Amino acid sequence: FFQEDVVRRIKPPHDLGVVLRCWHESEDYPPMSNHVDPLLRPLVPGEIGISFVPHQRREIVSQGEFELLDRTFQPGDVCKRDLQVVESGVVVSSEVEARLEHVITRVALEGWIPASVLEPASDVFVGDYVVLDDWVGQVCFMFDEAIVELTGGGLVRVPQLGGRLQVGDRGPDVLPPEPTTSVISSLIRSQPRPSFNDTVLNVKPTALAVTWLAINQSLDPGIAASRSRPPQFFAGPEMSRLQFIRGRPDSIPHVGEKFTLRDPSIALAHTVTPSVHGREGVDGGVIVVPALTVRETRTRVTILWQDGRKEVCMSKALLPYLNVDEYDCWPGDYVLHKIEELKRVAVVQSVNSKDRTALIRYQDNGSTELVSVLELDPHGTSAMEGMQPNSQLDSFGVRRGDFVFIHREGSTNGAELPRVPTIGELEPWVREMPTVEDRADGTTSISGWRGELHNIGQAIAKARGTPEAFGKELDGRVKPMGKVGGVDWFGEVTDLRTDGNVEVTLGNTDVIIAPLYRLTRLQDTGETGLDVWGDDYSDGYGEEDEDDDADVEIRYESGPQGSGVWQPYVADPASNDEWEDVIEMDDWASVVEDGDGATRMPAPALKRINPMFVLPPLPPSSVALARAQTPTPAGAAALETPPTQLSSGTQSPAPAVIDLAAKKVKELSDEDEDSSPWQRFTILPQAPLDHAFYSSKPAQTTRVFMTRLNKEYRVLKSTLPDSILVRVYEDRADLLRCLIIGPENTPYENAPFVIDWLLDSDFPQTPPQAHFLSWTNGNGRVNPNLYEEGKVCLSILGTWAGDKNESWSAARSSLLQAFVSIQGLVLVKEPWFCEPAFEKLRNTEEGIVNSRLYSEKAYVLSRGFVRRALEIPLGGLESEISWFYYEHGRLQDVISEAKQLIEKSTTPTPDQDENCMSSASSSSAMMPMMDRAVPRLTAGGSLMLSRTLTKLETLLESYRTRTSSNIHVISSGPGKS
């Protein structure tokens, strides 16, 4: 099962529920113990978290006890037929039908009702886009009034901030509970006590807070400048000035949601009539409830497969494709084709997912070409690697479901294809943290803009029924945008065409075809985080309720207060708690300076680096271990190496690969270290100009800094594996450069990985800063932990949030540990699982397929690293790289192994499904070669690798020509006959 699946218990009582959590999906929050929500405990394989409807009971259950009823897909979602299959499709449209029942009487309508005849029971929702005076805004908060029917028939008016209640809600939690405290303030209470029969009959928004995102892009700049930003709050009749516009996904009914019929006669035809409450002539009058609850859905979707086929099928037959491969693309997508320095904009016509090739149409001349998808950038991700999550860097193209502004004819969005500008940043006030202030009477009240909205809503609630309000209109309604009065400059992307044009459904319901350069995308506030309360968790009422003299008016038809007069609730001032501040002390050991200036470590002198702290146990004969057992130079302080862990914070099951790489290098450098061209550790006079941190201001070195650095140097000189070289510099003690040779039987085998390092003046109290020299030409990361812009993501470097034992410690961590961690725990056989959320998918169908695709990419890209290192020599490592690849044959090995892999990959595998990466029928046949990190290549992988091989062969031939010429010169020199 997957999130939002509608499921039913197989055995009685056949409970219906919606899946909220699955063990295989990544967690957005850490596990919390003893939490009021039972779904917040960690899941184990086979468990799912369900919210049962209609009572909303939440429970963790075994997925084997349930069957799938429906699966929700929205336009733009990506899906597969089977997780073992590489082909994927994008949802073009969806048609939903629903089974409905009346929210109060529970009388069911017969048959399935199409979503097209339904509309949401609420006028407006938080998150809705609204339009006013050429501005597009978004409702970020609301104040509403709910009418609740009590057990005895009395009616209760509940003014509330936050929209907690919906029509049809029933139970003891409808009315605010007994006085309690929340993250905002104390709750309200009144004479009546909550009961299980309390029922919400009506909910009406009375005040809105709107953040204005962007202005009409088709306006002349002078006119746009004259359009002032609309007000922040709208209340009562002022709300009627607003028009809301919703996308297709917002109109899809989900189980448990409340809707009304556009044509009430449909309900009458099914013998379902609205429920009637209250009495004529009594304050409040008669309340008619026509709302219906969605109790079950079935969804039919139209899928555009990668090869260009369109298919209509039931959503239950599909699986959500959650961990989309970075090279996946579909017909109509804009991509950037990158070969060498040449970059051309193109539109995808079709994709052969099995071969990883794509037919693309170049936008500059309309020609088409079949290319490897590994050479395509479908998202602009390479340029966005270093950006912050909330950055506004333009992405490639648009997607179905995006909201866009239309620029006028003859103008452009100002961006270079295929980029599309993104606008619509939330106003700063939205992100203000909620605050409360103490009152003189001992109660608390919410402050800031939330307090203003609350006061506006309360003023309207208090005015009802008073003489001052007689003849005044207190209410308004946000109108839906339609054909009449709708805008023609803003709309939703509904389709992408293979000629590069985009279909947009405008606010006035017209459909236009527009070129990409006339579109500007509205920022999805879900990407920037529309969290108006500023906290990740709440205790239920904390987000919506406050005391603030919050009045709940009650009308009784019988009983001691049966006068029919609305009476206010009385807040209980005794209910008031305060936050407790918890200060967490750092109990880590630290490095201190003794009186003589030496660095004191809380451990005995270093004798060896324990291999179990670096990798799983290594063979005793290994070079790395032999060097690790070298006695520490006299006086060296201990640099104990704690368990090195991946950025995911879990111990890696990576194989002991350092020894394999080190052994191969050792075979080439068995001569004396001082005379070997393969010097593991060398101090050079000057830092090279191509060092990533060369232009940085040199660190102010202290005695503690230099003392520790000298000890680090001694450890590196004696303990480095032979497959890691380190260069340090006399003129810049704060800089280092290391060369790591990719371990054997990984996608990185024999490839060079260069990382530049900077030690700031606070070292070793602060971790070293790393910059990875990525040579992927913008074709994606070579490893999940090695970013294209240079970031190295590891807990020990402080670039991933690990716990204390995983983070840098001046007392326990060392430069050697950082270097070895990258080689042994990043450059691994199956790098896809280095991504924190993917480790749990190891040995699953999805994990096997995605890991194989990623390893192919890593292998092909890392062959390009060999080429780059040879074509543009690296400062301080020129001779070593030349020696390793030319003189001792590693370049020939790289070429030969790549050619053999291409040849093997062109030989069909018996019984292997054409479109399946790990089918049961082929698994046994492929097992022998599956022991290799990259057993086979796709056609697209082979195509891209062949381009690199051509360059590598040219380099090798050039070297041989030079060598032959030198030999000829020597043999024919002076004194030679």
N, C-alpha and C positions, 0 to 999 in steps of 0.2 A: 504494500500500500504506500501511498504518497500523501503529503499534506493536502488538505481540502477534499480528499476522497470522501464520498458518501457511502457508508457501509451499514450493514445490518447483521445483527447477531443471528447465527444460523439456527440455533435452538431457541425455544421459547424462553423469555417473552418477546424475542425478535426485536430487541431494542434497535432504534435507528440513531446513528451518530455521524459526526464529521471528524475526520482524522486531523489532529492538530500537530502531532509530533510523530516522527519515525526515527528509529535508531540509526538508519543509514544516512540521514540528512544531517548536515552540519548544524551545530548548536550556535545560536546567536547570543547565548548567555551562559555563564558558568553554572554548574549544578549548585543548587541551594538546598541545604538540609533544613528539616523542620519548617518548611514553608507551608503557608496556608493552601497553596495551590498544589494538588497532588501530582500534577503533570510536570513539576519542576525537579523531579528526581532523575538521575541518569537512567537511560534506557539500556537494555541488553538486546542482542539480536533476537528478533521474533516478537518484540513488544511494540505497541503503538499507544499513543495518547489520544483519547477520544473525548469529545464533548457530546453528550447525548442530548437529543432534542425530543420534546420541547422543553424539558425541565433543566437542561444545561448542566447536568451532573458531569463532572470531569473525572476520568479514571484511566489508569494505565492497565491495558489488557493484552492478552495473547492474540496476535493477528489471525491465528488459525481458527479462532472462534467466530470470525466474521466473514461475510461475503461482500463483494463490491457491487454497489448499485449504480453509481455514476461517478464520473471523473470530470472535473472542471478544467476546461481549456479556454483561454482568451485569445483573440487575434494577436499574433506576434509570438505566441508561445511555441517552443520547439519540442518535438516529440519523436518517438521511435516506435516501430512495431515490436522490437525485441532488443533488449540491452546487449545481446551478443552481436547484433547487426550494426554495421557502421553507418548505414544510410539513415538520414534523419529528414524530417519535414517541418515546415513552419505552418502554423494554423492561420489560414486566411480568413475564415469566418466560422461562427458557431451558431447553431439553432438549438434553443433550449425549450423544452416543454416541462410543465410542472403539474403536480397534483396538489390541490389546494384545499384548505379547510378554513372555516370562519375562525377568527382569532379568539372569539369569546365563546361561542356555542359549540365549537369543534365540529360542526356539521360539514361534511366533505362534499366538494363538487365532484361529480362523476367525470371520469375520463381525464385526458391530458389537455391542459390549457397552454397554448403557445405564448411565449414571453412577449411577443409583439403586441398582445392586447393587455399587457400589465403595465402598471406604473408604480413606483415606490410609494408606500403609504405616507412617508414623511415628505414635506415640501422641499427641504434642503438638508444636506449632510455636511459635516466637517470634511473638508477636502474638495468640495464642489468648486469648479471654476465659475466665476461670475463676471459679467461684463457691464461696464458703465462708462459713458463718456469717452469712448476709444481706449479704455483701460481694461486689461484682463487681471482679475484678482482671484484670490482663493479664500474660501471660508476657513478660518483656522480655529474658531471657537464660537460657541453659541450659548445663549441663555434661553431656556424654554419653560413652558408651564405644562404640567401634566395634570389631567383630571383622573383621579383614582376612585373607584367604587370600593367601599369597605364591605365587610361581611354583613353588617346590618343594613346595607342599602345607602348609607350616607356617602356623600361625595367629598373628596378631599382635593383641594388645589395645591399642587406641589411645585412652586417655583424652584428651578434648579439650574446650576451652572455646569455645563459640560455634556448635556444630552445623554444622561445615563439611561433613561427609560424609553421604551418603545410601546406602541399600542399593542395590547394583548399580553404584555408582561404580567405575570401573576405569581404571588408568593409572599412570604414574610419579609423579603428583602426589597419589596417595592417601596414601601414607606421607609424613610430613614430609620435606622435601628435605634435602640436605646442609646443614651448619650455615650459616646465613645470618642476616641481621638484618631486622627489620621495624619497623613503627611502635610495636610494643609491646615486644618483647624478642627474643632469639635463639631459634631453633627447635631442636628436639631431633633427635637422630640415634641410630642403633644400628648393630650389626654388619651386618644385611642392608641391601643397597642397593635403593632403589626400582626397580621394573621395570614394564613395560607391562602385565603380567598381574596385578598386585596388584588384588584385588577385595574390595569391602566386602560382607560377608555379613549383618551385623546391626548396627543402631545402636539403642542404648537410653539414653534420658535417665536420668540418675541424680541430678541436682540442678537446681532451678529457682530463678530470681529472679523474684518477682512484685511488681508495683506495684499497689496497691489503689486503685481509682479512685473508687468511690462505694458507698453503702449502700442497701439496700432502701428505696424511697420510700413503701411502703405501711405501714411501721411507725409506731406511735405515737411522737411525738418523744421521749418519755421512754425508751421501749425502745431506740430508735435510739441515743440518747446513751450507753446502757449497753453497746452492742456495740463492743468495742474492735477496732481494726484488726488483721487477722491478721498473722502473721510475714512477714518479707521473703523468707526462704529455705525451700525444701522439698526434702528429700532422702530417698532410700530409701523406706521404708514410709510416711513422712509424705505423699508425693505422692498416695497413695490417698485422702486426705481431699478432694482437689480434684475438681471436675467441670468439664469444659470444654463450652462452647457455641459452635457455629460457625454462621454465616449461610449462606444459599444460595450466595453467591459463593465461599465457601471450600470448597464441595463440588464445584465444577466442575473436571473433569480438564483439564489442559493438557498439551501435547506435552512429553515428557521427564520428567514427574512419575511418582512411584511409588505404586502402589495395590495393595491386596489385594481379593479377592472376599469379600463377606459370606458367601456360600455356596460353600465350596471345591469342591463337586460340579460347579459350572459349568465350572471349569477342567478337571476330569477328563472331563467330557462333550466337551470340545474336545481331548482327548488331550494336555493339557499338565499335567505333574506337577511338584510342587516339587522343587528341587534339594537334594541331601543332601551335607553336608560334615562332615569330622571322623570320629572313631571312638568307638564305645562303650567305656566303661571307661577312656578316656584323659581326663586333665584337660581340661575344656572340653566333652567329650562330643560328641554329634552336633548339628549345626546344620542345621535345615531352613529353606529360603528359599522362601516362597510368593509373594513380591512380583512384580508385573508392571509393565512400563514402558508408558506411553502413547506410541504411535508415530504416531498420527494421530487427529484428531477431526473430527466434523461436528456443527454446532449448528443447532438449530431454535428460533426465538424467537417469542414472542407480543408484538406491538407495539400500543400504544395510541396512535393518531394524534391529532393536535390536534383534529380534528373529531369525535372520540368513537368512530371505528371501531376495532375490534380485528381484527388480522390475524396469521395464523401463516405464517411464511416461513423459508426458509433464511437464515442470517446472512450468507452470501456475497453475497446480493442487496442488502445494506444498507451504508451508509457511516457511520462514526462522525461525529457532529456535535460537533466539538471546541470551536469558538469560538462557543458558544451566545449568541444575541442576548439582551441583558439583559431584554427584555420577553417572551421566549418563556415560555409556560406551557402546561399540559396539564390535561385534565379531572381534577378532584379536588384541584388545587393551591389552597392558600389565597393570597389576594392582598388588597392594600389599594387600594381605588379612591379616587383623590384628585382632587377638583375644588374649586378655590379652597381654602378652609379646611376643607371637608368631607372627612372620611375615613371610609370604611365598609368593614367586613370582609366579604369575599365568597369564594365557592368557585367556581372555573371549571367551567362545564358543557361548553363546547366553544369552539374557536378557529377562526376563518376566517383562516388564515395569509396568504392572498393579500391580503385586505382589511385585515389587521392589526386585526381586531375580535374581541371575545370576548363570549360569552353568560355572564354571571355570576349567581350566586344570593346575595343578601344574607343574611347570617346573623342580622340583627336582626329581619327580618319574613318571610323566605322568598321575597320577590319576586325576579324576574329582570329583567335589563336587558342590552341590547346596547351595548357601550362600546368605545372605542378602547383597544387594548392599551398605547398610549403613556401612558394615564392610570392604568395599573396598576403597582403595585410587587409583584412576585411573590416577592421574596427578603428584603426588609428591608434592601436594600443602601444605601439613602440614609442610614440611621442608622448604618451600619457603616463609612462612608467613612473616618472618621478613626481607626478602631481599629487596634491592632496586629494582626499576623497571628495571634498566639496568644491573642487576646482571647476572652472567653467571652460576648460579647453574643449575646442570644437571636436566632435566625433565625425566619423565618415557616414554620409548619407543619413537617412531617417529609417524608422521602423514602423510597421503597422501598429496603430494605437497611439503614436506620437501626436501631440498637439503642435500645430505649426502656425506661424504668421505668414501671410502672403504679401510679398512686395509687389508694388504696382508694376504694370507693363513697362518695359524699357529700363528697369532698374534691377540691381542684384543685391544679394545679401552681403556682399563685400568680402566673402571668403573664397579661397582657392579650392576648386573641386579636388577631391570629393568631400571636403569638409563643409559642415553646415554649422553656422553659429548657434550657440545656445544662450538664451537670455531668460531672465525671470528669477533672480535671486530673492529669497525671502527678505522682507524688511527687518532691520536689526531688532526692532522691539519684540518680534515674535520669539526670538531666542532668549529673551530675558528670563532668568530663573524665577520661579514662583516664590514669593516671600509673604510672610505674615507679620502683623504688628500687634502688639499688646494694647488692649484698651484699659481704660481706667477702672472698668467694672470687673476686670480679671479675665474677660473673654479675649479672643483673638479675632482678627479680621484679615482677609487677604488684601494685599496691596498691589500696586502696579496696574498695568492695563487690565488684568483679570479682575481686579477690584473695581475698576471703572465699569467694565461690562456688567459685573454683578450688580452694581448700584443702579445702572440703567434698567436692567431687567426687574429689579426689586421695586423700583419706582412705578413701573407699569403694573406689576402685580398688586401693589398696595392701592393703586388708583381705582382698580375695578370695583364697581358697586358704590363708589363714593359720589356725593353730589358734585364734586369738582369735575368728575369725569363724564357727567351727563351730557350727551350730545357730541362727545368727542370720539374720534376713531382711534382706538388704541392698538389695533392690529394691522399688519400688512403681510403680504405674501410675495416671496421671490417667484418670479414667473419663469417658466421654461422657455428657452429660445426656440423659435420656429420659423416657418416660412415668412410670416409677417413680422417685421421688426428684427429679424435675425441679421447677423453681421456677415459680410462677404469677404472679410480680411483675416479670418481666424477659423480653423477647423481641425479635423482629425484625419490623419493619414490612414486611408483604407486599402490601398494597394500600391505595389511597386511594379513598374513595367520594365521589361528587358531592354527597352530603348533608352532607359535612364530617366524617364519622366515619372512623376508621382501623382497618384490619384488622391484627392483631398475632398472630404465631405465638409462643406462649410457650415457655419452656424445657422445660416438660413436654409439649410438642407440641400442646397445646390451641390452638384459634384463637378469638380474641375480637374483638368489634367495640367500640371504645372512642372516646369523644369526645376531641377534641384537648386539652381542658383537663385531662384526667387523665393526660397523657403528659409525661415529661421525657426529653429526648434524652441519650444517652451520647456524650460527646465522642469523635469519631474521632481517635485518637492520630496517625493519618497527617496530620491537619491541624495538629497541634502538634509533630510531628516526633519519632518514637520512634527516635532515633539514639543508641544506647547507647555507641558508640565516640567520638562527638563530632567525627568528621571526615568530609568528603565523599568522599574517595577513599582507597582502600587498595591495597596491592600484592598482594592475594590472601590470603596467609596472615596478613597483619597483623591481621585482625579476629578470628582464631580461635586462634592458636597462641602458646604461650609456653614458656619453658624451665622455670622454677620447679620443678626436679626432676621434670618431667612424665614419668611412667613409662609406657613402652610394654612390656607383657609379651609374651614370644614363646614359643610352644611349637613345637618341631620334631618331626616324626615320623621324620626320618632325618637323616644328617649328623653332624658332630662334636658337635652339641649335641642329639642326638636322644634325650634322656633323658625328654622329656615334661614337664619342669619349667618352669614359667613364670619367665622371667628378665627383669629390668628393662633398659630402654634406659639408656645412660649419656650424660648431657648433655655437650656439648663446651663447656667454659667459655671457650675461646679465641674463640668466635664471639660478639662483642659490639661493636656499633656504637653511636654516640651521635648525637643530633640536632645539626645545625648551626644556629645562630641566624643569620639573615640580616637585617641592618638596612639598610633602603632609605632613602637620603638624599633629601630634598626639594630638587630642583635648580631650583625655580621662582624667577624673579626676584621681588623684593619691593620694596614702596614704602618708602623710608627718608626720614628727616627730615634736611635739611641744617642747618647751624648757624644759618641765619637763619630756620628754621622752615618753609621751603618744602618742598613734596613733590617729590622727585626721581624722574623716570621714566626708564627706560633706552631712550628713543626720542626722535626729533626732535619738535619742536612740531607739534601737530595742524593739518593743513591741510584734511582732509576725512575723512569716513567712507567707506572703500572699499566700494562697494555689493556687490562679490562676497563680502564677508565677512558681509553681512547677508542677502542674497537672491541668487538667480541674477541675471545682468547686467540692469540696468534701462535703459530708453531714456534717452538723454542729455537729452531734454526734460522728464524727469519732475521733479515738484516736489521729491520726496525727494532726488534727486541734486543738484538745483540748490541746495537748502539745505545738503546735505552738502559742497558745494564752497565754502561760505562760509568765508572765512579765519578762523582762530581769533583771538580777542582777544589782544592783546599779553600775553605772560607766561604764557599757558595752557600747561600741560604736556600731553604727548601722552597720549591715551587710545586706543591702538590697539585695534581691535576684531577679534579672531581669528574664524576660521570658527565661526559659530553653528550648533549641531547640535541635533537633536531629542533627547528623553530616551532614545531608543533608541541614541544614540551613532553614528548614521549620518547622513551628509550628506543633507539633505532635498531632494527634487526639486520642492519646492513652487514654484508659479509666482510671478512678480514681482507680487504683489497689492497691496503697500503703495502703489505709485504710483496704482493705479486708485482706491483709496479716497481717497487724498490729493487726487487731481485733482478728484474730485467735491466734496470739501469746499472746495477752493481756488476752484472756480467760484462758491461761495457767499460767499467771504470775500476778494474781490479788493481790498477797500478797505484803507486803511492799517492795519497790525497794531495799532497803539496804540488806534485808535478802533473796531476790529472787535469785535463781541460774541464772536467765536471766537478767544479768546486761547490760543495753544498753551502758553505758560508764564507762570504768574502766582504771585507771592508774596503770600499772604493773611495778615492779622494773626493769625488764630487757627485752630487745627485744629478741624474740625467734630466735634460730639459723636458722630456716627455713624461715625467712622473706626474701623476694626477694631482698631487699636492705641492708641486714645485713652486707655484705662485703664491702659496699660502705664507703667512707671516711665520717665521721660525719660532718654535716654542721657546719660552724662557726656561732654560734648564736649571734645576736646583740640584743640590747635592743628593737629595733623595732620588730625584729623577735619574741622575747619572749612575748612582750606586746600583739602583735596580736594573738600569739598562745594561751595565757591564755584566751583571749576573745573568740576565736574559741572553746576552751574547755568548757567554760560556756554555750555557745550556744548549743553545742552538748549534754551536760549533761541534759539540760532542754528541748530540742526540738526534739531530735531524735525520729523517729517512732519506735514502739516496734519491728518492723521486721528488724531493722538495729542495729547491735552491732559494737562498735568502741573500739579498744584497743590502748592505747598510753603508752609510756615507759619513766621511769625516767632517764635511762642511755642513751637514744637516743631520744631526743626531736624532731628530724627531721623525725622520722618514725611513721607510723600509720598502723593499719590493721583493715579492716572492713569486717563484715559478713553480707550479704544481703540475706534474705529469699525470694525466688521467689514468686511473687504475685499470688493470687488466679485467676483461670480461665485464666491462661497463660500457655504456654508449660513449664514454669519454676516453676510451683506451688510446694511449699514445698522443693525446691532444694536449696542447699547452694552455694552462690557465694562469694568467698573470693578475696579481692583486697588489695594488699599491696601498701603503699603510701610513697613517699619521698618528703620532703620539703627541697629545697636547701636554701643556705644562703641568697638568695635574696627574699625569700618569705616574704610578699605577693605580691611583685612586679611581680614575676613569678608564673605561676600556679603550683599546685602540680603535681608530676609525679606518674603515676599509673602503677601497674603491676598486671594483672588479672591472677589468678592461674587457668589455663585451664586444665581440667582433661578429655579430650576427647580421649586420647590415640592415637592422630594423626588421628582421624576420621573426621576432619573438624571442623570449628568454630561452637560454640553453638549459636552464635549470630553474625550478620554482623559487630557489633561494638566491639566485644570482640574477639581478635585474639588469635590464639593458642600459639604464642610466648609471649603473655602477653600484647600486646598493647590494650589500651582502646581508641576507636576513638570517640572523642567528641570535639565540638568546645571549650567548656569551659576549656578543658585541653590543648588546643593548638595543638591537634593531628588531627584536621580537620580545613580546611580553611573556617571559617565562617566570617561574618562581625563583626564590632566592638562590637555591642550589644550582640553578641553571645559568644564572647571570654572572657577570664578571665580578670577581672578588680579588682585591689586591693581595689577599693572603693566600688564595687558593688557585688563582688563574695565572696563565702565562701566555706569551706569544706563541710558544711551541704548541700549546693546546689549541690555540685559535687556528694555526696553520693545519695541524693534523685533523682537526674537526672538519675543516672544509674538504680535505681529500677523502676522509673516511666516512663522513656522515652526510655530505652533500653530493659528492661525485660518486653516486652509488649505482647499482645495477638497475634499479627500478626507480628513477628519480621522480616519477609522477606522484609517488606516495610520500615524497618530502612535503607536499602541500598538507598543512595541518589537518584539514577536514577529510582527507582522502585515505589516511591510514586505516580507518575502519572498513574501507572498501576492498582491502587486500583479500584476494582469493574469491571475490565476487565476480559475477559476469561483467558488470559494469567496470569494475576495477581492472580486470584482465584486458579488456578492449582498450580502455583509455590509456592504460600504462604502456601497452604495446605501441600505440600511436605516438605517445610522448617520447618513448625511447627512440623511435625511428627519427623523430625530429631532432632530438638531442645528438644522435649519432651523425646525422647529415650536417648539422650546423657546426659541430665540433671539428669535422674534417676541414671546414672553412677556417677554423682557428689555426690549423697547421699552416695553411696557405698564408694567412695574414702575418703570422710570426716570421715567416721566411721572406715575404715580400717587403715588409717594413721592419727592419731590425729594431729590437728594443734596447734602450740604453742600459748598459751594464750587463746584458745577457746575450749580446750578439754572438760571441764565439761559442758559448755553451749551446745555444739553439742550433747554430750551424753544425757543430760537432755532433749533437744528438741526432739530427735528422739526415744530414748528408754523410758525414764520415763514417758513421756507424750504422747506417742503413735503416733508421726508423722511418724515413720518408718512403723508402721502397716497401717497407712492411705495411704502411698505411695504404699505399696505392694497391698493393697486391691483395690485401684483405678486403678492401672496398670492391675491387673488381670481382673477386670470388663471391662476395655477397650479392652483387648485382646479377651475376650469372646464376647463382642459386635461386634468386628471387624470380627470375624469368622462367624457371622450370615449374610447371603446375604441380601442386601437391595433391595426391590422390584423395578422393572423397572429401575434399574441402569445399564447403558451401561457398558459392560465388560471392556472397555478400556478408559472410560471417567470419569473425575474427577468432572465435573460440568455440565453435560448434562441437557438440559431443562426438560427432562422427569423425572429426579431424583431430581431436585432442590427442588421442593415443598415437596417431601417426606422426604428430609433430613433436612429441615429447623429447626425442633426442636433441633436436636442434633448439628446442625451447630452453635448453640449458644455457644457450648463449643469450647475452643481453639483448642482442638484435638478431633474431634468427632469420628474418626475411624483411625485404623492403617492398613497399607498394610501388606501382609504376611511377607515381608522382615523386616518391622518395628517390627512386633510381634516377629519374630525370634530373632532379636538382643535384644529386650526388655526382652524376656524370659531368655536369658543368664544372664542378669543383675539381674532379679528377683530371680533367683536361688541363687546368691550370697547374695542378700539382705535377703532372707529368712534364709540363713545359719547364717548371722549376728544376726538376730532377735532371732533365736532359741538358739544361743550361749549365748546371753544376758539373755534370760529367764532361761537357765540352770544355769548360774552363779548366777542369782538372787535367784533361787530356792535353790541352794546350800547354799547361804548365810543365807537364812531364816532358813534352816535346821540346820545350825551350831549354829545360835542364839538360836533356840528353844531347842537345845540339849546341850547347854552350861552349865557352872557351876550353880548349884542351880536348874537345871531343872530336873524334874523326867521323 
